[in-house]
Amino acid sequence: MRYVKFDQTTYNQTKDLPGGPVLGVVEEQIHDIDIFCDKNGKPTRGGMIGYALAYLLMAGFIASLFFFL
């Protein structure tokens, strides 16, 4: 997944040019979320528990939206 943001530094350096400022966009790569693994590549118990808790929190939040709305 890519994250696109406005290049504020280039804009500030070129905003007073007669032809107008140079607008730039910077694309940054966002790393995927994975389970924490040990050096052998196997998921750790803490990583699996954390991943399960994250999904439970997300499911609880979505369920509460349906319940309260």
PDB file of N, CA, C and O in Angstrom:
ATOM      1  N   MET A   1       0.841  -1.163   0.000  1.00  0.00           N
ATOM      2  CA  MET A   1       0.000   0.000   0.000  1.00  0.00           C
ATOM      3  C   MET A   1       0.892   1.234   0.000  1.00  0.00           C
ATOM      4  O   MET A   1       1.927   1.270   0.665  1.00  0.00           O
ATOM      5  N   ARG A   2       0.477   2.236  -0.751  1.00  0.00           N
ATOM      6  CA  ARG A   2       1.273   3.453  -0.845  1.00  0.00           C
ATOM      7  C   ARG A   2       0.559   4.612  -0.176  1.00  0.00           C
ATOM      8  O   ARG A   2      -0.668   4.710  -0.195  1.00  0.00           O
ATOM      9  N   TYR A   3       1.357   5.484   0.413  1.00  0.00           N
ATOM     10  CA  TYR A   3       0.863   6.676   1.082  1.00  0.00           C
ATOM     11  C   TYR A   3       1.392   7.876   0.310  1.00  0.00           C
ATOM     12  O   TYR A   3       2.605   8.015   0.148  1.00  0.00           O
ATOM     13  N   VAL A   4       0.524   8.731  -0.161  1.00  0.00           N
ATOM     14  CA  VAL A   4       0.925   9.887  -0.957  1.00  0.00           C
ATOM     15  C   VAL A   4       0.780  11.129  -0.099  1.00  0.00           C
ATOM     16  O   VAL A   4      -0.273  11.366   0.493  1.00  0.00           O
ATOM     17  N   LYS A   5       1.851  11.931  -0.033  1.00  0.00           N
ATOM     18  CA  LYS A   5       1.784  13.169   0.734  1.00  0.00           C
ATOM     19  C   LYS A   5       2.367  14.318  -0.087  1.00  0.00           C
ATOM     20  O   LYS A   5       3.174  14.102  -0.991  1.00  0.00           O
ATOM     21  N   PHE A   6       1.959  15.509   0.233  1.00  0.00           N
ATOM     22  CA  PHE A   6       2.382  16.728  -0.444  1.00  0.00           C
ATOM     23  C   PHE A   6       3.794  17.078   0.001  1.00  0.00           C
ATOM     24  O   PHE A   6       4.094  17.024   1.194  1.00  0.00           O
ATOM     25  N   ASP A   7       4.673  17.437  -0.942  1.00  0.00           N
ATOM     26  CA  ASP A   7       6.059  17.789  -0.624  1.00  0.00           C
ATOM     27  C   ASP A   7       6.122  19.249  -0.196  1.00  0.00           C
ATOM     28  O   ASP A   7       6.249  20.143  -1.032  1.00  0.00           O
ATOM     29  N   GLN A   8       6.032  19.483   1.103  1.00  0.00           N
ATOM     30  CA  GLN A   8       5.987  20.833   1.658  1.00  0.00           C
ATOM     31  C   GLN A   8       7.312  21.567   1.487  1.00  0.00           C
ATOM     32  O   GLN A   8       7.311  22.784   1.298  1.00  0.00           O
ATOM     33  N   THR A   9       8.436  20.869   1.546  1.00  0.00           N
ATOM     34  CA  THR A   9       9.749  21.506   1.435  1.00  0.00           C
ATOM     35  C   THR A   9       9.945  22.127   0.057  1.00  0.00           C
ATOM     36  O   THR A   9      10.369  23.278  -0.044  1.00  0.00           O
ATOM     37  N   THR A  10       9.646  21.388  -0.999  1.00  0.00           N
ATOM     38  CA  THR A  10       9.784  21.917  -2.358  1.00  0.00           C
ATOM     39  C   THR A  10       8.832  23.082  -2.581  1.00  0.00           C
ATOM     40  O   THR A  10       9.202  24.066  -3.222  1.00  0.00           O
ATOM     41  N   TYR A  11       7.635  22.989  -2.072  1.00  0.00           N
ATOM     42  CA  TYR A  11       6.666  24.074  -2.221  1.00  0.00           C
ATOM     43  C   TYR A  11       7.172  25.346  -1.536  1.00  0.00           C
ATOM     44  O   TYR A  11       7.094  26.427  -2.120  1.00  0.00           O
ATOM     45  N   ASN A  12       7.682  25.236  -0.322  1.00  0.00           N
ATOM     46  CA  ASN A  12       8.155  26.418   0.405  1.00  0.00           C
ATOM     47  C   ASN A  12       9.368  27.049  -0.262  1.00  0.00           C
ATOM     48  O   ASN A  12       9.522  28.270  -0.213  1.00  0.00           O
ATOM     49  N   GLN A  13      10.237  26.250  -0.884  1.00  0.00           N
ATOM     50  CA  GLN A  13      11.419  26.793  -1.542  1.00  0.00           C
ATOM     51  C   GLN A  13      11.081  27.474  -2.861  1.00  0.00           C
ATOM     52  O   GLN A  13      11.825  28.349  -3.302  1.00  0.00           O
ATOM     53  N   THR A  14       9.986  27.097  -3.497  1.00  0.00           N
ATOM     54  CA  THR A  14       9.669  27.626  -4.829  1.00  0.00           C
ATOM     55  C   THR A  14       8.381  28.438  -4.872  1.00  0.00           C
ATOM     56  O   THR A  14       7.912  28.755  -5.965  1.00  0.00           O
ATOM     57  N   LYS A  15       7.794  28.786  -3.742  1.00  0.00           N
ATOM     58  CA  LYS A  15       6.497  29.464  -3.762  1.00  0.00           C
ATOM     59  C   LYS A  15       6.569  30.904  -4.264  1.00  0.00           C
ATOM     60  O   LYS A  15       5.540  31.461  -4.646  1.00  0.00           O
ATOM     61  N   ASP A  16       7.751  31.524  -4.275  1.00  0.00           N
ATOM     62  CA  ASP A  16       7.877  32.908  -4.724  1.00  0.00           C
ATOM     63  C   ASP A  16       8.366  33.031  -6.165  1.00  0.00           C
ATOM     64  O   ASP A  16       8.692  34.137  -6.595  1.00  0.00           O
ATOM     65  N   LEU A  17       8.428  31.953  -6.915  1.00  0.00           N
ATOM     66  CA  LEU A  17       8.856  32.013  -8.307  1.00  0.00           C
ATOM     67  C   LEU A  17       7.804  32.721  -9.152  1.00  0.00           C
ATOM     68  O   LEU A  17       6.615  32.643  -8.843  1.00  0.00           O
ATOM     69  N   PRO A  18       8.227  33.420 -10.226  1.00  0.00           N
ATOM     70  CA  PRO A  18       7.254  34.135 -11.058  1.00  0.00           C
ATOM     71  C   PRO A  18       6.239  33.216 -11.737  1.00  0.00           C
ATOM     72  O   PRO A  18       5.099  33.628 -11.953  1.00  0.00           O
ATOM     73  N   GLY A  19       6.612  32.009 -12.072  1.00  0.00           N
ATOM     74  CA  GLY A  19       5.695  31.099 -12.743  1.00  0.00           C
ATOM     75  C   GLY A  19       4.812  30.319 -11.787  1.00  0.00           C
ATOM     76  O   GLY A  19       3.964  29.537 -12.215  1.00  0.00           O
ATOM     77  N   GLY A  20       5.004  30.526 -10.529  1.00  0.00           N
ATOM     78  CA  GLY A  20       4.232  29.789  -9.529  1.00  0.00           C
ATOM     79  C   GLY A  20       5.086  28.721  -8.868  1.00  0.00           C
ATOM     80  O   GLY A  20       6.188  28.430  -9.333  1.00  0.00           O
ATOM     81  N   PRO A  21       4.601  28.150  -7.817  1.00  0.00           N
ATOM     82  CA  PRO A  21       5.392  27.149  -7.095  1.00  0.00           C
ATOM     83  C   PRO A  21       5.435  25.809  -7.823  1.00  0.00           C
ATOM     84  O   PRO A  21       4.564  25.483  -8.630  1.00  0.00           O
ATOM     85  N   VAL A  22       6.466  25.054  -7.511  1.00  0.00           N
ATOM     86  CA  VAL A  22       6.589  23.697  -8.016  1.00  0.00           C
ATOM     87  C   VAL A  22       5.884  22.783  -7.018  1.00  0.00           C
ATOM     88  O   VAL A  22       6.233  22.740  -5.839  1.00  0.00           O
ATOM     89  N   LEU A  23       4.899  22.063  -7.506  1.00  0.00           N
ATOM     90  CA  LEU A  23       4.154  21.162  -6.636  1.00  0.00           C
ATOM     91  C   LEU A  23       4.696  19.753  -6.807  1.00  0.00           C
ATOM     92  O   LEU A  23       4.840  19.264  -7.927  1.00  0.00           O
ATOM     93  N   GLY A  24       4.987  19.121  -5.715  1.00  0.00           N
ATOM     94  CA  GLY A  24       5.511  17.764  -5.770  1.00  0.00           C
ATOM     95  C   GLY A  24       4.746  16.853  -4.840  1.00  0.00           C
ATOM     96  O   GLY A  24       4.175  17.285  -3.838  1.00  0.00           O
ATOM     97  N   VAL A  25       4.749  15.588  -5.193  1.00  0.00           N
ATOM     98  CA  VAL A  25       4.080  14.577  -4.384  1.00  0.00           C
ATOM     99  C   VAL A  25       5.093  13.480  -4.081  1.00  0.00           C
ATOM    100  O   VAL A  25       5.826  13.040  -4.967  1.00  0.00           O
ATOM    101  N   VAL A  26       5.130  13.047  -2.839  1.00  0.00           N
ATOM    102  CA  VAL A  26       6.048  11.996  -2.410  1.00  0.00           C
ATOM    103  C   VAL A  26       5.232  10.752  -2.102  1.00  0.00           C
ATOM    104  O   VAL A  26       4.268  10.803  -1.338  1.00  0.00           O
ATOM    105  N   GLU A  27       5.623   9.634  -2.700  1.00  0.00           N
ATOM    106  CA  GLU A  27       4.956   8.362  -2.416  1.00  0.00           C
ATOM    107  C   GLU A  27       5.828   7.560  -1.461  1.00  0.00           C
ATOM    108  O   GLU A  27       7.008   7.332  -1.725  1.00  0.00           O
ATOM    109  N   GLU A  28       5.246   7.140  -0.367  1.00  0.00           N
ATOM    110  CA  GLU A  28       5.963   6.330   0.606  1.00  0.00           C
ATOM    111  C   GLU A  28       5.271   4.988   0.743  1.00  0.00           C
ATOM    112  O   GLU A  28       4.045   4.894   0.686  1.00  0.00           O
ATOM    113  N   GLN A  29       6.066   3.968   0.921  1.00  0.00           N
ATOM    114  CA  GLN A  29       5.536   2.618   1.072  1.00  0.00           C
ATOM    115  C   GLN A  29       5.158   2.380   2.528  1.00  0.00           C
ATOM    116  O   GLN A  29       5.945   2.674   3.428  1.00  0.00           O
ATOM    117  N   ILE A  30       3.969   1.853   2.768  1.00  0.00           N
ATOM    118  CA  ILE A  30       3.531   1.476   4.106  1.00  0.00           C
ATOM    119  C   ILE A  30       3.656  -0.037   4.222  1.00  0.00           C
ATOM    120  O   ILE A  30       3.157  -0.781   3.378  1.00  0.00           O
ATOM    121  N   HIS A  31       4.319  -0.472   5.262  1.00  0.00           N
ATOM    122  CA  HIS A  31       4.528  -1.906   5.454  1.00  0.00           C
ATOM    123  C   HIS A  31       3.233  -2.573   5.892  1.00  0.00           C
ATOM    124  O   HIS A  31       2.437  -1.994   6.631  1.00  0.00           O
ATOM    125  N   ASP A  32       3.038  -3.793   5.427  1.00  0.00           N
ATOM    126  CA  ASP A  32       1.870  -4.568   5.834  1.00  0.00           C
ATOM    127  C   ASP A  32       2.011  -4.991   7.292  1.00  0.00           C
ATOM    128  O   ASP A  32       3.122  -5.154   7.797  1.00  0.00           O
ATOM    129  N   ILE A  33       0.884  -5.165   7.954  1.00  0.00           N
ATOM    130  CA  ILE A  33       0.887  -5.596   9.346  1.00  0.00           C
ATOM    131  C   ILE A  33       0.941  -7.119   9.378  1.00  0.00           C
ATOM    132  O   ILE A  33       0.095  -7.793   8.789  1.00  0.00           O
ATOM    133  N   ASP A  34       1.927  -7.648  10.061  1.00  0.00           N
ATOM    134  CA  ASP A  34       2.105  -9.092  10.171  1.00  0.00           C
ATOM    135  C   ASP A  34       2.235  -9.487  11.631  1.00  0.00           C
ATOM    136  O   ASP A  34       2.478  -8.651  12.502  1.00  0.00           O
ATOM    137  N   ILE A  35       2.069 -10.770  11.876  1.00  0.00           N
ATOM    138  CA  ILE A  35       2.291 -11.308  13.212  1.00  0.00           C
ATOM    139  C   ILE A  35       3.787 -11.275  13.502  1.00  0.00           C
ATOM    140  O   ILE A  35       4.597 -11.560  12.620  1.00  0.00           O
ATOM    141  N   PHE A  36       4.156 -10.929  14.727  1.00  0.00           N
ATOM    142  CA  PHE A  36       5.558 -10.905  15.131  1.00  0.00           C
ATOM    143  C   PHE A  36       6.112 -12.322  15.115  1.00  0.00           C
ATOM    144  O   PHE A  36       5.531 -13.226  15.716  1.00  0.00           O
ATOM    145  N   CYS A  37       7.235 -12.517  14.429  1.00  0.00           N
ATOM    146  CA  CYS A  37       7.825 -13.856  14.276  1.00  0.00           C
ATOM    147  C   CYS A  37       9.218 -13.890  14.900  1.00  0.00           C
ATOM    148  O   CYS A  37       9.879 -12.860  15.036  1.00  0.00           O
ATOM    149  N   ASP A  38       9.649 -15.091  15.275  1.00  0.00           N
ATOM    150  CA  ASP A  38      10.999 -15.259  15.796  1.00  0.00           C
ATOM    151  C   ASP A  38      11.988 -15.380  14.640  1.00  0.00           C
ATOM    152  O   ASP A  38      11.612 -15.225  13.478  1.00  0.00           O
ATOM    153  N   LYS A  39      13.258 -15.658  14.963  1.00  0.00           N
ATOM    154  CA  LYS A  39      14.276 -15.702  13.910  1.00  0.00           C
ATOM    155  C   LYS A  39      14.121 -16.889  12.967  1.00  0.00           C
ATOM    156  O   LYS A  39      14.721 -16.901  11.892  1.00  0.00           O
ATOM    157  N   ASN A  40      13.325 -17.891  13.351  1.00  0.00           N
ATOM    158  CA  ASN A  40      13.062 -19.036  12.475  1.00  0.00           C
ATOM    159  C   ASN A  40      11.860 -18.811  11.566  1.00  0.00           C
ATOM    160  O   ASN A  40      11.571 -19.643  10.706  1.00  0.00           O
ATOM    161  N   GLY A  41      11.159 -17.700  11.745  1.00  0.00           N
ATOM    162  CA  GLY A  41      10.000 -17.397  10.909  1.00  0.00           C
ATOM    163  C   GLY A  41       8.686 -17.903  11.462  1.00  0.00           C
ATOM    164  O   GLY A  41       7.646 -17.754  10.820  1.00  0.00           O
ATOM    165  N   LYS A  42       8.715 -18.503  12.650  1.00  0.00           N
ATOM    166  CA  LYS A  42       7.485 -19.008  13.260  1.00  0.00           C
ATOM    167  C   LYS A  42       6.873 -17.915  14.135  1.00  0.00           C
ATOM    168  O   LYS A  42       7.597 -17.222  14.850  1.00  0.00           O
ATOM    169  N   PRO A  43       5.555 -17.752  14.089  1.00  0.00           N
ATOM    170  CA  PRO A  43       4.915 -16.730  14.928  1.00  0.00           C
ATOM    171  C   PRO A  43       5.096 -17.040  16.415  1.00  0.00           C
ATOM    172  O   PRO A  43       4.969 -18.188  16.841  1.00  0.00           O
ATOM    173  N   THR A  44       5.391 -16.010  17.188  1.00  0.00           N
ATOM    174  CA  THR A  44       5.536 -16.194  18.626  1.00  0.00           C
ATOM    175  C   THR A  44       4.166 -16.239  19.282  1.00  0.00           C
ATOM    176  O   THR A  44       3.173 -15.809  18.696  1.00  0.00           O
ATOM    177  N   ARG A  45       4.120 -16.757  20.489  1.00  0.00           N
ATOM    178  CA  ARG A  45       2.851 -16.850  21.211  1.00  0.00           C
ATOM    179  C   ARG A  45       2.312 -15.447  21.505  1.00  0.00           C
ATOM    180  O   ARG A  45       1.114 -15.196  21.371  1.00  0.00           O
ATOM    181  N   GLY A  46       3.197 -14.544  21.902  1.00  0.00           N
ATOM    182  CA  GLY A  46       2.778 -13.168  22.158  1.00  0.00           C
ATOM    183  C   GLY A  46       2.269 -12.484  20.896  1.00  0.00           C
ATOM    184  O   GLY A  46       1.322 -11.700  20.949  1.00  0.00           O
ATOM    185  N   GLY A  47       2.900 -12.781  19.762  1.00  0.00           N
ATOM    186  CA  GLY A  47       2.441 -12.216  18.499  1.00  0.00           C
ATOM    187  C   GLY A  47       1.058 -12.704  18.130  1.00  0.00           C
ATOM    188  O   GLY A  47       0.226 -11.934  17.652  1.00  0.00           O
ATOM    189  N   MET A  48       0.810 -13.999  18.355  1.00  0.00           N
ATOM    190  CA  MET A  48      -0.517 -14.549  18.048  1.00  0.00           C
ATOM    191  C   MET A  48      -1.578 -13.988  18.989  1.00  0.00           C
ATOM    192  O   MET A  48      -2.697 -13.699  18.566  1.00  0.00           O
ATOM    193  N   ILE A  49      -1.223 -13.831  20.282  1.00  0.00           N
ATOM    194  CA  ILE A  49      -2.172 -13.261  21.239  1.00  0.00           C
ATOM    195  C   ILE A  49      -2.475 -11.810  20.878  1.00  0.00           C
ATOM    196  O   ILE A  49      -3.632 -11.391  20.915  1.00  0.00           O
ATOM    197  N   GLY A  50      -1.454 -11.048  20.534  1.00  0.00           N
ATOM    198  CA  GLY A  50      -1.659  -9.657  20.147  1.00  0.00           C
ATOM    199  C   GLY A  50      -2.503  -9.525  18.892  1.00  0.00           C
ATOM    200  O   GLY A  50      -3.360  -8.645  18.803  1.00  0.00           O
ATOM    201  N   TYR A  51      -2.264 -10.391  17.931  1.00  0.00           N
ATOM    202  CA  TYR A  51      -3.040 -10.374  16.690  1.00  0.00           C
ATOM    203  C   TYR A  51      -4.501 -10.710  16.965  1.00  0.00           C
ATOM    204  O   TYR A  51      -5.404 -10.089  16.406  1.00  0.00           O
ATOM    205  N   ALA A  52      -4.731 -11.712  17.844  1.00  0.00           N
ATOM    206  CA  ALA A  52      -6.103 -12.087  18.199  1.00  0.00           C
ATOM    207  C   ALA A  52      -6.799 -10.958  18.954  1.00  0.00           C
ATOM    208  O   ALA A  52      -7.973 -10.681  18.710  1.00  0.00           O
ATOM    209  N   LEU A  53      -6.083 -10.306  19.868  1.00  0.00           N
ATOM    210  CA  LEU A  53      -6.673  -9.185  20.607  1.00  0.00           C
ATOM    211  C   LEU A  53      -7.023  -8.026  19.677  1.00  0.00           C
ATOM    212  O   LEU A  53      -8.057  -7.379  19.845  1.00  0.00           O
ATOM    213  N   ALA A  54      -6.170  -7.770  18.707  1.00  0.00           N
ATOM    214  CA  ALA A  54      -6.454  -6.690  17.761  1.00  0.00           C
ATOM    215  C   ALA A  54      -7.722  -6.979  16.972  1.00  0.00           C
ATOM    216  O   ALA A  54      -8.550  -6.090  16.772  1.00  0.00           O
ATOM    217  N   TYR A  55      -7.876  -8.228  16.520  1.00  0.00           N
ATOM    218  CA  TYR A  55      -9.089  -8.580  15.781  1.00  0.00           C
ATOM    219  C   TYR A  55     -10.320  -8.553  16.680  1.00  0.00           C
ATOM    220  O   TYR A  55     -11.397  -8.159  16.232  1.00  0.00           O
ATOM    221  N   LEU A  56     -10.181  -8.965  17.942  1.00  0.00           N
ATOM    222  CA  LEU A  56     -11.311  -8.895  18.870  1.00  0.00           C
ATOM    223  C   LEU A  56     -11.729  -7.451  19.133  1.00  0.00           C
ATOM    224  O   LEU A  56     -12.920  -7.144  19.184  1.00  0.00           O
ATOM    225  N   LEU A  57     -10.750  -6.569  19.299  1.00  0.00           N
ATOM    226  CA  LEU A  57     -11.068  -5.153  19.493  1.00  0.00           C
ATOM    227  C   LEU A  57     -11.757  -4.568  18.268  1.00  0.00           C
ATOM    228  O   LEU A  57     -12.721  -3.813  18.397  1.00  0.00           O
ATOM    229  N   MET A  58     -11.271  -4.911  17.090  1.00  0.00           N
ATOM    230  CA  MET A  58     -11.889  -4.412  15.869  1.00  0.00           C
ATOM    231  C   MET A  58     -13.313  -4.933  15.729  1.00  0.00           C
ATOM    232  O   MET A  58     -14.215  -4.174  15.374  1.00  0.00           O
ATOM    233  N   ALA A  59     -13.526  -6.212  16.001  1.00  0.00           N
ATOM    234  CA  ALA A  59     -14.870  -6.785  15.908  1.00  0.00           C
ATOM    235  C   ALA A  59     -15.790  -6.166  16.953  1.00  0.00           C
ATOM    236  O   ALA A  59     -16.959  -5.904  16.669  1.00  0.00           O
ATOM    237  N   GLY A  60     -15.277  -5.929  18.157  1.00  0.00           N
ATOM    238  CA  GLY A  60     -16.079  -5.293  19.196  1.00  0.00           C
ATOM    239  C   GLY A  60     -16.460  -3.872  18.838  1.00  0.00           C
ATOM    240  O   GLY A  60     -17.578  -3.438  19.114  1.00  0.00           O
ATOM    241  N   PHE A  61     -15.538  -3.143  18.223  1.00  0.00           N
ATOM    242  CA  PHE A  61     -15.837  -1.776  17.800  1.00  0.00           C
ATOM    243  C   PHE A  61     -16.917  -1.762  16.728  1.00  0.00           C
ATOM    244  O   PHE A  61     -17.841  -0.950  16.787  1.00  0.00           O
ATOM    245  N   ILE A  62     -16.809  -2.645  15.760  1.00  0.00           N
ATOM    246  CA  ILE A  62     -17.816  -2.710  14.692  1.00  0.00           C
ATOM    247  C   ILE A  62     -19.162  -3.147  15.254  1.00  0.00           C
ATOM    248  O   ILE A  62     -20.200  -2.617  14.858  1.00  0.00           O
ATOM    249  N   ALA A  63     -19.155  -4.112  16.178  1.00  0.00           N
ATOM    250  CA  ALA A  63     -20.408  -4.558  16.796  1.00  0.00           C
ATOM    251  C   ALA A  63     -21.043  -3.439  17.610  1.00  0.00           C
ATOM    252  O   ALA A  63     -22.265  -3.289  17.612  1.00  0.00           O
ATOM    253  N   SER A  64     -20.222  -2.651  18.301  1.00  0.00           N
ATOM    254  CA  SER A  64     -20.780  -1.544  19.082  1.00  0.00           C
ATOM    255  C   SER A  64     -21.362  -0.471  18.168  1.00  0.00           C
ATOM    256  O   SER A  64     -22.338   0.183  18.536  1.00  0.00           O
ATOM    257  N   LEU A  65     -20.789  -0.278  16.994  1.00  0.00           N
ATOM    258  CA  LEU A  65     -21.368   0.683  16.045  1.00  0.00           C
ATOM    259  C   LEU A  65     -22.763   0.241  15.617  1.00  0.00           C
ATOM    260  O   LEU A  65     -23.688   1.050  15.560  1.00  0.00           O
ATOM    261  N   PHE A  66     -22.908  -1.046  15.316  1.00  0.00           N
ATOM    262  CA  PHE A  66     -24.229  -1.551  14.937  1.00  0.00           C
ATOM    263  C   PHE A  66     -25.206  -1.499  16.107  1.00  0.00           C
ATOM    264  O   PHE A  66     -26.395  -1.242  15.913  1.00  0.00           O
ATOM    265  N   PHE A  67     -24.711  -1.742  17.319  1.00  0.00           N
ATOM    266  CA  PHE A  67     -25.582  -1.768  18.489  1.00  0.00           C
ATOM    267  C   PHE A  67     -26.067  -0.362  18.849  1.00  0.00           C
ATOM    268  O   PHE A  67     -27.251  -0.168  19.124  1.00  0.00           O
ATOM    269  N   PHE A  68     -25.160   0.621  18.847  1.00  0.00           N
ATOM    270  CA  PHE A  68     -25.515   1.969  19.283  1.00  0.00           C
ATOM    271  C   PHE A  68     -26.116   2.824  18.177  1.00  0.00           C
ATOM    272  O   PHE A  68     -26.804   3.803  18.464  1.00  0.00           O
ATOM    273  N   LEU A  69     -25.873   2.480  16.944  1.00  0.00           N
ATOM    274  CA  LEU A  69     -26.439   3.287  15.856  1.00  0.00           C
ATOM    275  C   LEU A  69     -27.690   2.619  15.370  1.00  0.00           C
ATOM    276  O   LEU A  69     -28.342   3.119  14.454  1.00  0.00           O
TER     277      LEU A  69
END
